Amino acid sequence: MTLQLRYSHKALLELLKEKLEVSYDYIVQYEKENDKKPTTIPEEYQEYIDFYKGDKIDTFILDLISKSKGKPEDE
């Protein structure tokens, strides 16, 4: 199953840019240097969002897997 997150919601965009800053910064820098988006991201820059089914219908738990050097926070 594939889920697409659209960045039209500004608060979501800012949260993801902050929490997944390592991969975001890599992508931005790559685009500046190559005039295109990367097709793959090297392992040292890869960050993820894991989705888990919640106990209630249409409820999901998101776990941000970040490589940020900041203090981890419960989301």
Predicted model as a PDB file, atoms N, CA, C, CB and O in Angstrom, pLDDT in the B-factor column:
MODEL        1                                                                  
ATOM      1  N   MET A   1       0.841  -1.166   0.000  1.00 64.00           N  
ATOM      2  CA  MET A   1       0.000   0.000   0.000  1.00 64.00           C  
ATOM      3  C   MET A   1       0.899   1.247   0.000  1.00 64.00           C  
ATOM      4  CB  MET A   1      -0.964  -0.012   1.222  1.00 64.00           C  
ATOM      5  O   MET A   1       1.923   1.277   0.683  1.00 64.00           O  
ATOM      6  N   THR A   2       0.520   2.248  -0.751  1.00 70.00           N  
ATOM      7  CA  THR A   2       1.278   3.491  -0.842  1.00 70.00           C  
ATOM      8  C   THR A   2       0.454   4.640  -0.293  1.00 70.00           C  
ATOM      9  CB  THR A   2       1.694   3.774  -2.296  1.00 70.00           C  
ATOM     10  O   THR A   2      -0.743   4.746  -0.560  1.00 70.00           O  
ATOM     11  N   LEU A   3       1.099   5.492   0.471  1.00 67.00           N  
ATOM     12  CA  LEU A   3       0.459   6.679   1.008  1.00 67.00           C  
ATOM     13  C   LEU A   3       1.268   7.882   0.566  1.00 67.00           C  
ATOM     14  CB  LEU A   3       0.340   6.614   2.561  1.00 67.00           C  
ATOM     15  O   LEU A   3       2.484   7.919   0.755  1.00 67.00           O  
ATOM     16  N   GLN A   4       0.605   8.862  -0.018  1.00 71.00           N  
ATOM     17  CA  GLN A   4       1.271  10.092  -0.419  1.00 71.00           C  
ATOM     18  C   GLN A   4       0.882  11.198   0.540  1.00 71.00           C  
ATOM     19  CB  GLN A   4       0.914  10.473  -1.873  1.00 71.00           C  
ATOM     20  O   GLN A   4      -0.298  11.391   0.834  1.00 71.00           O  
ATOM     21  N   LEU A   5       1.882  11.929   1.029  1.00 69.00           N  
ATOM     22  CA  LEU A   5       1.622  13.098   1.860  1.00 69.00           C  
ATOM     23  C   LEU A   5       1.774  14.328   0.983  1.00 69.00           C  
ATOM     24  CB  LEU A   5       2.586  13.157   3.097  1.00 69.00           C  
ATOM     25  O   LEU A   5       2.835  14.553   0.400  1.00 69.00           O  
ATOM     26  N   ARG A   6       0.735  15.109   0.891  1.00 71.00           N  
ATOM     27  CA  ARG A   6       0.771  16.350   0.119  1.00 71.00           C  
ATOM     28  C   ARG A   6       1.173  17.476   1.054  1.00 71.00           C  
ATOM     29  CB  ARG A   6      -0.609  16.646  -0.558  1.00 71.00           C  
ATOM     30  O   ARG A   6       0.692  17.555   2.185  1.00 71.00           O  
ATOM     31  N   TYR A   7       2.041  18.334   0.590  1.00 67.00           N  
ATOM     32  CA  TYR A   7       2.576  19.391   1.431  1.00 67.00           C  
ATOM     33  C   TYR A   7       1.786  20.687   1.326  1.00 67.00           C  
ATOM     34  CB  TYR A   7       4.007  19.646   1.075  1.00 67.00           C  
ATOM     35  O   TYR A   7       2.336  21.762   1.568  1.00 67.00           O  
ATOM     36  N   SER A   8       0.526  20.610   0.976  1.00 75.00           N  
ATOM     37  CA  SER A   8      -0.279  21.823   0.891  1.00 75.00           C  
ATOM     38  C   SER A   8      -0.629  22.353   2.281  1.00 75.00           C  
ATOM     39  CB  SER A   8      -1.555  21.556   0.092  1.00 75.00           C  
ATOM     40  O   SER A   8      -0.984  23.522   2.428  1.00 75.00           O  
ATOM     41  N   HIS A   9      -0.533  21.505   3.292  1.00 77.00           N  
ATOM     42  CA  HIS A   9      -0.778  21.933   4.665  1.00 77.00           C  
ATOM     43  C   HIS A   9       0.545  22.448   5.231  1.00 77.00           C  
ATOM     44  CB  HIS A   9      -1.361  20.759   5.542  1.00 77.00           C  
ATOM     45  O   HIS A   9       1.443  21.661   5.531  1.00 77.00           O  
ATOM     46  N   LYS A  10       0.662  23.757   5.376  1.00 86.00           N  
ATOM     47  CA  LYS A  10       1.932  24.392   5.741  1.00 86.00           C  
ATOM     48  C   LYS A  10       2.484  23.902   7.082  1.00 86.00           C  
ATOM     49  CB  LYS A  10       1.755  25.891   5.790  1.00 86.00           C  
ATOM     50  O   LYS A  10       3.695  23.724   7.215  1.00 86.00           O  
ATOM     51  N   ALA A  11       1.630  23.685   8.064  1.00 87.00           N  
ATOM     52  CA  ALA A  11       2.098  23.223   9.369  1.00 87.00           C  
ATOM     53  C   ALA A  11       2.732  21.839   9.256  1.00 87.00           C  
ATOM     54  CB  ALA A  11       0.940  23.197  10.379  1.00 87.00           C  
ATOM     55  O   ALA A  11       3.751  21.574   9.893  1.00 87.00           O  
ATOM     56  N   LEU A  12       2.138  20.949   8.448  1.00 83.00           N  
ATOM     57  CA  LEU A  12       2.704  19.619   8.232  1.00 83.00           C  
ATOM     58  C   LEU A  12       4.050  19.727   7.542  1.00 83.00           C  
ATOM     59  CB  LEU A  12       1.750  18.747   7.405  1.00 83.00           C  
ATOM     60  O   LEU A  12       5.002  19.051   7.933  1.00 83.00           O  
ATOM     61  N   LEU A  13       4.143  20.561   6.528  1.00 84.00           N  
ATOM     62  CA  LEU A  13       5.393  20.752   5.808  1.00 84.00           C  
ATOM     63  C   LEU A  13       6.498  21.220   6.757  1.00 84.00           C  
ATOM     64  CB  LEU A  13       5.205  21.762   4.668  1.00 84.00           C  
ATOM     65  O   LEU A  13       7.604  20.679   6.735  1.00 84.00           O  
ATOM     66  N   GLU A  14       6.209  22.205   7.575  1.00 88.00           N  
ATOM     67  CA  GLU A  14       7.213  22.731   8.500  1.00 88.00           C  
ATOM     68  C   GLU A  14       7.630  21.688   9.529  1.00 88.00           C  
ATOM     69  CB  GLU A  14       6.681  23.972   9.208  1.00 88.00           C  
ATOM     70  O   GLU A  14       8.809  21.593   9.867  1.00 88.00           O  
ATOM     71  N   LEU A  15       6.680  20.906  10.030  1.00 87.00           N  
ATOM     72  CA  LEU A  15       6.992  19.859  11.000  1.00 87.00           C  
ATOM     73  C   LEU A  15       7.907  18.811  10.381  1.00 87.00           C  
ATOM     74  CB  LEU A  15       5.705  19.202  11.518  1.00 87.00           C  
ATOM     75  O   LEU A  15       8.894  18.407  10.997  1.00 87.00           O  
ATOM     76  N   LEU A  16       7.588  18.365   9.164  1.00 85.00           N  
ATOM     77  CA  LEU A  16       8.417  17.355   8.508  1.00 85.00           C  
ATOM     78  C   LEU A  16       9.801  17.894   8.170  1.00 85.00           C  
ATOM     79  CB  LEU A  16       7.735  16.854   7.243  1.00 85.00           C  
ATOM     80  O   LEU A  16      10.790  17.173   8.305  1.00 85.00           O  
ATOM     81  N   LYS A  17       9.889  19.143   7.736  1.00 88.00           N  
ATOM     82  CA  LYS A  17      11.191  19.745   7.445  1.00 88.00           C  
ATOM     83  C   LYS A  17      12.053  19.816   8.701  1.00 88.00           C  
ATOM     84  CB  LYS A  17      11.013  21.148   6.850  1.00 88.00           C  
ATOM     85  O   LYS A  17      13.267  19.621   8.639  1.00 88.00           O  
ATOM     86  N   GLU A  18      11.425  20.095   9.833  1.00 89.00           N  
ATOM     87  CA  GLU A  18      12.154  20.192  11.098  1.00 89.00           C  
ATOM     88  C   GLU A  18      12.578  18.819  11.621  1.00 89.00           C  
ATOM     89  CB  GLU A  18      11.298  20.900  12.142  1.00 89.00           C  
ATOM     90  O   GLU A  18      13.731  18.627  12.006  1.00 89.00           O  
ATOM     91  N   LYS A  19      11.655  17.878  11.634  1.00 89.00           N  
ATOM     92  CA  LYS A  19      11.911  16.568  12.230  1.00 89.00           C  
ATOM     93  C   LYS A  19      12.741  15.652  11.331  1.00 89.00           C  
ATOM     94  CB  LYS A  19      10.603  15.896  12.559  1.00 89.00           C  
ATOM     95  O   LYS A  19      13.469  14.794  11.829  1.00 89.00           O  
ATOM     96  N   LEU A  20      12.639  15.825  10.016  1.00 91.00           N  
ATOM     97  CA  LEU A  20      13.391  15.000   9.070  1.00 91.00           C  
ATOM     98  C   LEU A  20      14.411  15.867   8.325  1.00 91.00           C  
ATOM     99  CB  LEU A  20      12.430  14.298   8.066  1.00 91.00           C  
ATOM    100  O   LEU A  20      14.554  15.786   7.105  1.00 91.00           O  
ATOM    101  N   GLU A  21      15.108  16.695   9.096  1.00 93.00           N  
ATOM    102  CA  GLU A  21      15.979  17.704   8.514  1.00 93.00           C  
ATOM    103  C   GLU A  21      17.188  17.142   7.776  1.00 93.00           C  
ATOM    104  CB  GLU A  21      16.444  18.616   9.578  1.00 93.00           C  
ATOM    105  O   GLU A  21      17.664  17.767   6.828  1.00 93.00           O  
ATOM    106  N   VAL A  22      17.697  15.989   8.181  1.00 94.00           N  
ATOM    107  CA  VAL A  22      18.879  15.424   7.528  1.00 94.00           C  
ATOM    108  C   VAL A  22      18.559  15.072   6.072  1.00 94.00           C  
ATOM    109  CB  VAL A  22      19.377  14.169   8.292  1.00 94.00           C  
ATOM    110  O   VAL A  22      19.291  15.467   5.164  1.00 94.00           O  
ATOM    111  N   SER A  23      17.474  14.336   5.851  1.00 93.00           N  
ATOM    112  CA  SER A  23      17.120  13.968   4.475  1.00 93.00           C  
ATOM    113  C   SER A  23      16.633  15.186   3.688  1.00 93.00           C  
ATOM    114  CB  SER A  23      16.038  12.873   4.474  1.00 93.00           C  
ATOM    115  O   SER A  23      16.928  15.313   2.500  1.00 93.00           O  
ATOM    116  N   TYR A  24      15.893  16.076   4.339  1.00 91.00           N  
ATOM    117  CA  TYR A  24      15.417  17.285   3.660  1.00 91.00           C  
ATOM    118  C   TYR A  24      16.596  18.134   3.181  1.00 91.00           C  
ATOM    119  CB  TYR A  24      14.511  18.113   4.600  1.00 91.00           C  
ATOM    120  O   TYR A  24      16.609  18.583   2.035  1.00 91.00           O  
ATOM    121  N   ASP A  25      17.574  18.355   4.041  1.00 94.00           N  
ATOM    122  CA  ASP A  25      18.739  19.153   3.664  1.00 94.00           C  
ATOM    123  C   ASP A  25      19.521  18.493   2.526  1.00 94.00           C  
ATOM    124  CB  ASP A  25      19.652  19.362   4.876  1.00 94.00           C  
ATOM    125  O   ASP A  25      20.013  19.177   1.628  1.00 94.00           O  
ATOM    126  N   TYR A  26      19.635  17.154   2.569  1.00 95.00           N  
ATOM    127  CA  TYR A  26      20.316  16.443   1.489  1.00 95.00           C  
ATOM    128  C   TYR A  26      19.599  16.672   0.155  1.00 95.00           C  
ATOM    129  CB  TYR A  26      20.394  14.934   1.804  1.00 95.00           C  
ATOM    130  O   TYR A  26      20.237  16.974  -0.854  1.00 95.00           O  
ATOM    131  N   ILE A  27      18.276  16.527   0.155  1.00 93.00           N  
ATOM    132  CA  ILE A  27      17.499  16.683  -1.078  1.00 93.00           C  
ATOM    133  C   ILE A  27      17.628  18.105  -1.624  1.00 93.00           C  
ATOM    134  CB  ILE A  27      16.016  16.344  -0.828  1.00 93.00           C  
ATOM    135  O   ILE A  27      17.830  18.288  -2.824  1.00 93.00           O  
ATOM    136  N   VAL A  28      17.516  19.102  -0.764  1.00 94.00           N  
ATOM    137  CA  VAL A  28      17.625  20.499  -1.198  1.00 94.00           C  
ATOM    138  C   VAL A  28      19.006  20.765  -1.796  1.00 94.00           C  
ATOM    139  CB  VAL A  28      17.360  21.461  -0.012  1.00 94.00           C  
ATOM    140  O   VAL A  28      19.119  21.386  -2.852  1.00 94.00           O  
ATOM    141  N   GLN A  29      20.052  20.295  -1.121  1.00 96.00           N  
ATOM    142  CA  GLN A  29      21.414  20.508  -1.613  1.00 96.00           C  
ATOM    143  C   GLN A  29      21.639  19.782  -2.942  1.00 96.00           C  
ATOM    144  CB  GLN A  29      22.440  20.031  -0.569  1.00 96.00           C  
ATOM    145  O   GLN A  29      22.255  20.335  -3.853  1.00 96.00           O  
ATOM    146  N   TYR A  30      21.146  18.554  -3.056  1.00 97.00           N  
ATOM    147  CA  TYR A  30      21.282  17.787  -4.293  1.00 97.00           C  
ATOM    148  C   TYR A  30      20.620  18.522  -5.453  1.00 97.00           C  
ATOM    149  CB  TYR A  30      20.669  16.385  -4.131  1.00 97.00           C  
ATOM    150  O   TYR A  30      21.198  18.624  -6.535  1.00 97.00           O  
ATOM    151  N   GLU A  31      19.412  19.033  -5.230  1.00 96.00           N  
ATOM    152  CA  GLU A  31      18.694  19.754  -6.286  1.00 96.00           C  
ATOM    153  C   GLU A  31      19.455  21.000  -6.726  1.00 96.00           C  
ATOM    154  CB  GLU A  31      17.292  20.143  -5.807  1.00 96.00           C  
ATOM    155  O   GLU A  31      19.485  21.317  -7.916  1.00 96.00           O  
ATOM    156  N   LYS A  32      20.071  21.711  -5.783  1.00 97.00           N  
ATOM    157  CA  LYS A  32      20.851  22.907  -6.126  1.00 97.00           C  
ATOM    158  C   LYS A  32      22.055  22.548  -6.985  1.00 97.00           C  
ATOM    159  CB  LYS A  32      21.314  23.630  -4.856  1.00 97.00           C  
ATOM    160  O   LYS A  32      22.382  23.266  -7.930  1.00 97.00           O  
ATOM    161  N   GLU A  33      22.711  21.448  -6.663  1.00 97.00           N  
ATOM    162  CA  GLU A  33      23.936  21.056  -7.363  1.00 97.00           C  
ATOM    163  C   GLU A  33      23.669  20.363  -8.700  1.00 97.00           C  
ATOM    164  CB  GLU A  33      24.753  20.145  -6.481  1.00 97.00           C  
ATOM    165  O   GLU A  33      24.516  20.417  -9.592  1.00 97.00           O  
ATOM    166  N   ASN A  34      22.511  19.714  -8.860  1.00 96.00           N  
ATOM    167  CA  ASN A  34      22.265  18.882 -10.036  1.00 96.00           C  
ATOM    168  C   ASN A  34      21.065  19.296 -10.883  1.00 96.00           C  
ATOM    169  CB  ASN A  34      22.080  17.485  -9.604  1.00 96.00           C  
ATOM    170  O   ASN A  34      20.809  18.690 -11.924  1.00 96.00           O  
ATOM    171  N   ASP A  35      20.334  20.307 -10.459  1.00 95.00           N  
ATOM    172  CA  ASP A  35      19.139  20.767 -11.173  1.00 95.00           C  
ATOM    173  C   ASP A  35      18.097  19.667 -11.393  1.00 95.00           C  
ATOM    174  CB  ASP A  35      19.540  21.343 -12.506  1.00 95.00           C  
ATOM    175  O   ASP A  35      17.341  19.704 -12.364  1.00 95.00           O  
ATOM    176  N   LYS A  36      18.065  18.698 -10.492  1.00 95.00           N  
ATOM    177  CA  LYS A  36      17.042  17.657 -10.530  1.00 95.00           C  
ATOM    178  C   LYS A  36      16.952  17.021  -9.149  1.00 95.00           C  
ATOM    179  CB  LYS A  36      17.361  16.585 -11.624  1.00 95.00           C  
ATOM    180  O   LYS A  36      17.849  17.162  -8.318  1.00 95.00           O  
ATOM    181  N   LYS A  37      15.838  16.314  -8.928  1.00 92.00           N  
ATOM    182  CA  LYS A  37      15.648  15.631  -7.657  1.00 92.00           C  
ATOM    183  C   LYS A  37      16.416  14.315  -7.659  1.00 92.00           C  
ATOM    184  CB  LYS A  37      14.149  15.386  -7.385  1.00 92.00           C  
ATOM    185  O   LYS A  37      16.567  13.690  -8.709  1.00 92.00           O  
ATOM    186  N   PRO A  38      16.901  13.890  -6.502  1.00 94.00           N  
ATOM    187  CA  PRO A  38      17.611  12.600  -6.463  1.00 94.00           C  
ATOM    188  C   PRO A  38      16.645  11.438  -6.661  1.00 94.00           C  
ATOM    189  CB  PRO A  38      18.362  12.435  -5.128  1.00 94.00           C  
ATOM    190  O   PRO A  38      15.491  11.503  -6.238  1.00 94.00           O  
ATOM    191  N   THR A  39      17.119  10.381  -7.303  1.00 93.00           N  
ATOM    192  CA  THR A  39      16.288   9.190  -7.479  1.00 93.00           C  
ATOM    193  C   THR A  39      16.431   8.245  -6.287  1.00 93.00           C  
ATOM    194  CB  THR A  39      16.663   8.463  -8.780  1.00 93.00           C  
ATOM    195  O   THR A  39      15.532   7.453  -6.004  1.00 93.00           O  
ATOM    196  N   THR A  40      17.550   8.332  -5.600  1.00 93.00           N  
ATOM    197  CA  THR A  40      17.772   7.560  -4.373  1.00 93.00           C  
ATOM    198  C   THR A  40      18.455   8.473  -3.360  1.00 93.00           C  
ATOM    199  CB  THR A  40      18.637   6.271  -4.648  1.00 93.00           C  
ATOM    200  O   THR A  40      19.050   9.489  -3.718  1.00 93.00           O  
ATOM    201  N   ILE A  41      18.357   8.098  -2.115  1.00 92.00           N  
ATOM    202  CA  ILE A  41      19.001   8.857  -1.043  1.00 92.00           C  
ATOM    203  C   ILE A  41      19.984   7.921  -0.355  1.00 92.00           C  
ATOM    204  CB  ILE A  41      17.946   9.439  -0.019  1.00 92.00           C  
ATOM    205  O   ILE A  41      19.602   6.823   0.049  1.00 92.00           O  
ATOM    206  N   PRO A  42      21.249   8.333  -0.211  1.00 94.00           N  
ATOM    207  CA  PRO A  42      22.228   7.472   0.457  1.00 94.00           C  
ATOM    208  C   PRO A  42      21.770   7.100   1.873  1.00 94.00           C  
ATOM    209  CB  PRO A  42      23.597   8.170   0.513  1.00 94.00           C  
ATOM    210  O   PRO A  42      21.082   7.873   2.538  1.00 94.00           O  
ATOM    211  N   GLU A  43      22.159   5.921   2.311  1.00 93.00           N  
ATOM    212  CA  GLU A  43      21.705   5.400   3.605  1.00 93.00           C  
ATOM    213  C   GLU A  43      21.954   6.367   4.760  1.00 93.00           C  
ATOM    214  CB  GLU A  43      22.393   4.087   3.896  1.00 93.00           C  
ATOM    215  O   GLU A  43      21.124   6.476   5.663  1.00 93.00           O  
ATOM    216  N   GLU A  44      23.072   7.061   4.742  1.00 93.00           N  
ATOM    217  CA  GLU A  44      23.385   7.956   5.863  1.00 93.00           C  
ATOM    218  C   GLU A  44      22.451   9.160   5.954  1.00 93.00           C  
ATOM    219  CB  GLU A  44      24.808   8.441   5.744  1.00 93.00           C  
ATOM    220  O   GLU A  44      22.458   9.870   6.960  1.00 93.00           O  
ATOM    221  N   TYR A  45      21.639   9.402   4.907  1.00 94.00           N  
ATOM    222  CA  TYR A  45      20.684  10.512   4.902  1.00 94.00           C  
ATOM    223  C   TYR A  45      19.233  10.050   4.965  1.00 94.00           C  
ATOM    224  CB  TYR A  45      20.886  11.354   3.670  1.00 94.00           C  
ATOM    225  O   TYR A  45      18.325  10.879   5.014  1.00 94.00           O  
ATOM    226  N   GLN A  46      19.002   8.747   4.963  1.00 92.00           N  
ATOM    227  CA  GLN A  46      17.639   8.225   4.914  1.00 92.00           C  
ATOM    228  C   GLN A  46      16.935   8.371   6.260  1.00 92.00           C  
ATOM    229  CB  GLN A  46      17.650   6.760   4.489  1.00 92.00           C  
ATOM    230  O   GLN A  46      17.478   8.014   7.306  1.00 92.00           O  
ATOM    231  N   GLU A  47      15.717   8.904   6.210  1.00 93.00           N  
ATOM    232  CA  GLU A  47      14.853   9.023   7.370  1.00 93.00           C  
ATOM    233  C   GLU A  47      13.469   8.529   6.953  1.00 93.00           C  
ATOM    234  CB  GLU A  47      14.806  10.504   7.910  1.00 93.00           C  
ATOM    235  O   GLU A  47      13.139   8.522   5.767  1.00 93.00           O  
ATOM    236  N   TYR A  48      12.670   8.121   7.920  1.00 88.00           N  
ATOM    237  CA  TYR A  48      11.411   7.461   7.595  1.00 88.00           C  
ATOM    238  C   TYR A  48      10.264   7.926   8.477  1.00 88.00           C  
ATOM    239  CB  TYR A  48      11.567   5.970   7.716  1.00 88.00           C  
ATOM    240  O   TYR A  48      10.453   8.539   9.528  1.00 88.00           O  
ATOM    241  N   ILE A  49       9.067   7.607   7.999  1.00 88.00           N  
ATOM    242  CA  ILE A  49       7.867   7.704   8.819  1.00 88.00           C  
ATOM    243  C   ILE A  49       7.253   6.310   8.818  1.00 88.00           C  
ATOM    244  CB  ILE A  49       6.852   8.808   8.276  1.00 88.00           C  
ATOM    245  O   ILE A  49       6.825   5.815   7.775  1.00 88.00           O  
ATOM    246  N   ASP A  50       7.211   5.680   9.988  1.00 89.00           N  
ATOM    247  CA  ASP A  50       6.538   4.382  10.116  1.00 89.00           C  
ATOM    248  C   ASP A  50       5.093   4.630  10.514  1.00 89.00           C  
ATOM    249  CB  ASP A  50       7.256   3.463  11.163  1.00 89.00           C  
ATOM    250  O   ASP A  50       4.814   5.464  11.375  1.00 89.00           O  
ATOM    251  N   PHE A  51       4.176   3.904   9.886  1.00 87.00           N  
ATOM    252  CA  PHE A  51       2.745   4.014  10.165  1.00 87.00           C  
ATOM    253  C   PHE A  51       2.275   2.717  10.814  1.00 87.00           C  
ATOM    254  CB  PHE A  51       1.935   4.314   8.861  1.00 87.00           C  
ATOM    255  O   PHE A  51       2.590   1.621  10.351  1.00 87.00           O  
ATOM    256  N   TYR A  52       1.522   2.866  11.883  1.00 90.00           N  
ATOM    257  CA  TYR A  52       0.945   1.717  12.569  1.00 90.00           C  
ATOM    258  C   TYR A  52      -0.560   1.910  12.681  1.00 90.00           C  
ATOM    259  CB  TYR A  52       1.582   1.523  13.970  1.00 90.00           C  
ATOM    260  O   TYR A  52      -1.034   3.031  12.865  1.00 90.00           O  
ATOM    261  N   LYS A  53      -1.307   0.824  12.571  1.00 90.00           N  
ATOM    262  CA  LYS A  53      -2.764   0.885  12.718  1.00 90.00           C  
ATOM    263  C   LYS A  53      -3.086   1.060  14.193  1.00 90.00           C  
ATOM    264  CB  LYS A  53      -3.455  -0.399  12.141  1.00 90.00           C  
ATOM    265  O   LYS A  53      -2.562   0.345  15.048  1.00 90.00           O  
ATOM    266  N   GLY A  54      -3.955   2.020  14.475  1.00 91.00           N  
ATOM    267  CA  GLY A  54      -4.396   2.249  15.844  1.00 91.00           C  
ATOM    268  C   GLY A  54      -5.514   1.299  16.237  1.00 91.00           C  
ATOM    269  O   GLY A  54      -5.960   0.483  15.430  1.00 91.00           O  
ATOM    270  N   ASP A  55      -5.962   1.408  17.478  1.00 94.00           N  
ATOM    271  CA  ASP A  55      -7.022   0.540  17.991  1.00 94.00           C  
ATOM    272  C   ASP A  55      -8.398   0.885  17.428  1.00 94.00           C  
ATOM    273  CB  ASP A  55      -7.061   0.620  19.496  1.00 94.00           C  
ATOM    274  O   ASP A  55      -9.270   0.018  17.354  1.00 94.00           O  
ATOM    275  N   LYS A  56      -8.601   2.136  17.032  1.00 93.00           N  
ATOM    276  CA  LYS A  56      -9.895   2.578  16.518  1.00 93.00           C  
ATOM    277  C   LYS A  56      -9.880   2.616  14.996  1.00 93.00           C  
ATOM    278  CB  LYS A  56     -10.258   3.961  17.082  1.00 93.00           C  
ATOM    279  O   LYS A  56      -8.811   2.670  14.387  1.00 93.00           O  
ATOM    280  N   ILE A  57     -11.057   2.589  14.379  1.00 90.00           N  
ATOM    281  CA  ILE A  57     -11.171   2.654  12.923  1.00 90.00           C  
ATOM    282  C   ILE A  57     -10.591   3.973  12.415  1.00 90.00           C  
ATOM    283  CB  ILE A  57     -12.649   2.504  12.481  1.00 90.00           C  
ATOM    284  O   ILE A  57     -10.814   5.031  13.005  1.00 90.00           O  
ATOM    285  N   ASP A  58      -9.846   3.895  11.317  1.00 84.00           N  
ATOM    286  CA  ASP A  58      -9.232   5.059  10.671  1.00 84.00           C  
ATOM    287  C   ASP A  58      -8.311   5.843  11.599  1.00 84.00           C  
ATOM    288  CB  ASP A  58     -10.307   5.975  10.147  1.00 84.00           C  
ATOM    289  O   ASP A  58      -8.192   7.062  11.468  1.00 84.00           O  
ATOM    290  N   THR A  59      -7.658   5.154  12.538  1.00 88.00           N  
ATOM    291  CA  THR A  59      -6.694   5.779  13.435  1.00 88.00           C  
ATOM    292  C   THR A  59      -5.325   5.157  13.172  1.00 88.00           C  
ATOM    293  CB  THR A  59      -7.115   5.606  14.935  1.00 88.00           C  
ATOM    294  O   THR A  59      -5.181   3.935  13.140  1.00 88.00           O  
ATOM    295  N   PHE A  60      -4.333   6.005  12.987  1.00 87.00           N  
ATOM    296  CA  PHE A  60      -2.986   5.535  12.712  1.00 87.00           C  
ATOM    297  C   PHE A  60      -1.990   6.236  13.624  1.00 87.00           C  
ATOM    298  CB  PHE A  60      -2.621   5.766  11.239  1.00 87.00           C  
ATOM    299  O   PHE A  60      -2.203   7.375  14.039  1.00 87.00           O  
ATOM    300  N   ILE A  61      -0.915   5.548  13.926  1.00 90.00           N  
ATOM    301  CA  ILE A  61       0.160   6.086  14.748  1.00 90.00           C  
ATOM    302  C   ILE A  61       1.361   6.292  13.836  1.00 90.00           C  
ATOM    303  CB  ILE A  61       0.505   5.133  15.956  1.00 90.00           C  
ATOM    304  O   ILE A  61       1.752   5.381  13.106  1.00 90.00           O  
ATOM    305  N   LEU A  62       1.940   7.472  13.874  1.00 87.00           N  
ATOM    306  CA  LEU A  62       3.098   7.785  13.050  1.00 87.00           C  
ATOM    307  C   LEU A  62       4.328   7.871  13.941  1.00 87.00           C  
ATOM    308  CB  LEU A  62       2.887   9.108  12.265  1.00 87.00           C  
ATOM    309  O   LEU A  62       4.303   8.503  14.997  1.00 87.00           O  
ATOM    310  N   ASP A  63       5.399   7.230  13.504  1.00 89.00           N  
ATOM    311  CA  ASP A  63       6.666   7.240  14.226  1.00 89.00           C  
ATOM    312  C   ASP A  63       7.716   7.798  13.268  1.00 89.00           C  
ATOM    313  CB  ASP A  63       7.058   5.794  14.747  1.00 89.00           C  
ATOM    314  O   ASP A  63       8.037   7.170  12.260  1.00 89.00           O  
ATOM    315  N   LEU A  64       8.251   8.981  13.585  1.00 88.00           N  
ATOM    316  CA  LEU A  64       9.271   9.597  12.744  1.00 88.00           C  
ATOM    317  C   LEU A  64      10.630   9.019  13.112  1.00 88.00           C  
ATOM    318  CB  LEU A  64       9.266  11.145  12.900  1.00 88.00           C  
ATOM    319  O   LEU A  64      11.075   9.132  14.255  1.00 88.00           O  
ATOM    320  N   ILE A  65      11.290   8.397  12.130  1.00 90.00           N  
ATOM    321  CA  ILE A  65      12.608   7.806  12.327  1.00 90.00           C  
ATOM    322  C   ILE A  65      13.617   8.796  11.757  1.00 90.00           C  
ATOM    323  CB  ILE A  65      12.728   6.383  11.641  1.00 90.00           C  
ATOM    324  O   ILE A  65      13.851   8.843  10.549  1.00 90.00           O  
ATOM    325  N   SER A  66      14.203   9.577  12.642  1.00 90.00           N  
ATOM    326  CA  SER A  66      15.038  10.707  12.255  1.00 90.00           C  
ATOM    327  C   SER A  66      16.502  10.452  12.573  1.00 90.00           C  
ATOM    328  CB  SER A  66      14.569  11.972  12.952  1.00 90.00           C  
ATOM    329  O   SER A  66      16.827   9.667  13.464  1.00 90.00           O  
ATOM    330  N   LYS A  67      17.373  11.114  11.845  1.00 86.00           N  
ATOM    331  CA  LYS A  67      18.807  11.074  12.127  1.00 86.00           C  
ATOM    332  C   LYS A  67      19.272  12.412  12.671  1.00 86.00           C  
ATOM    333  CB  LYS A  67      19.603  10.706  10.864  1.00 86.00           C  
ATOM    334  O   LYS A  67      20.471  12.685  12.728  1.00 86.00           O  
ATOM    335  N   SER A  68      18.331  13.236  13.068  1.00 71.00           N  
ATOM    336  CA  SER A  68      18.642  14.560  13.583  1.00 71.00           C  
ATOM    337  C   SER A  68      19.476  14.447  14.851  1.00 71.00           C  
ATOM    338  CB  SER A  68      17.356  15.353  13.853  1.00 71.00           C  
ATOM    339  O   SER A  68      19.311  13.514  15.637  1.00 71.00           O  
ATOM    340  N   LYS A  69      20.357  15.392  15.034  1.00 57.00           N  
ATOM    341  CA  LYS A  69      21.203  15.391  16.209  1.00 57.00           C  
ATOM    342  C   LYS A  69      20.532  16.027  17.418  1.00 57.00           C  
ATOM    343  CB  LYS A  69      22.481  16.102  15.910  1.00 57.00           C  
ATOM    344  O   LYS A  69      21.094  16.039  18.513  1.00 57.00           O  
ATOM    345  N   GLY A  70      19.338  16.551  17.219  1.00 56.00           N  
ATOM    346  CA  GLY A  70      18.596  17.175  18.310  1.00 56.00           C  
ATOM    347  C   GLY A  70      18.092  16.136  19.298  1.00 56.00           C  
ATOM    348  O   GLY A  70      18.128  14.935  19.030  1.00 56.00           O  
ATOM    349  N   LYS A  71      17.625  16.610  20.437  1.00 48.00           N  
ATOM    350  CA  LYS A  71      17.074  15.751  21.470  1.00 48.00           C  
ATOM    351  C   LYS A  71      15.790  15.093  20.964  1.00 48.00           C  
ATOM    352  CB  LYS A  71      16.805  16.554  22.763  1.00 48.00           C  
ATOM    353  O   LYS A  71      14.904  15.788  20.467  1.00 48.00           O  
ATOM    354  N   PRO A  72      15.670  13.756  21.080  1.00 51.00           N  
ATOM    355  CA  PRO A  72      14.446  13.095  20.632  1.00 51.00           C  
ATOM    356  C   PRO A  72      13.246  13.550  21.466  1.00 51.00           C  
ATOM    357  CB  PRO A  72      14.602  11.565  20.713  1.00 51.00           C  
ATOM    358  O   PRO A  72      13.357  13.818  22.662  1.00 51.00           O  
ATOM    359  N   GLU A  73      12.113  13.625  20.802  1.00 52.00           N  
ATOM    360  CA  GLU A  73      10.887  14.030  21.475  1.00 52.00           C  
ATOM    361  C   GLU A  73       9.807  13.008  21.199  1.00 52.00           C  
ATOM    362  CB  GLU A  73      10.439  15.433  21.023  1.00 52.00           C  
ATOM    363  O   GLU A  73       9.806  12.366  20.150  1.00 52.00           O  
ATOM    364  N   ASP A  74       8.896  12.857  22.127  1.00 51.00           N  
ATOM    365  CA  ASP A  74       7.719  12.032  21.880  1.00 51.00           C  
ATOM    366  C   ASP A  74       6.766  12.867  21.052  1.00 51.00           C  
ATOM    367  CB  ASP A  74       7.046  11.543  23.219  1.00 51.00           C  
ATOM    368  O   ASP A  74       6.523  14.032  21.367  1.00 51.00           O  
ATOM    369  N   GLU A  75       6.218  12.276  19.985  1.00 47.00           N  
ATOM    370  CA  GLU A  75       5.299  13.007  19.100  1.00 47.00           C  
ATOM    371  C   GLU A  75       3.884  12.589  19.402  1.00 47.00           C  
ATOM    372  CB  GLU A  75       5.627  12.758  17.606  1.00 47.00           C  
ATOM    373  O   GLU A  75       2.947  13.081  18.773  1.00 47.00           O  
TER     374      GLU A  75                                                      
ENDMDL                                                                          
END                                                                             
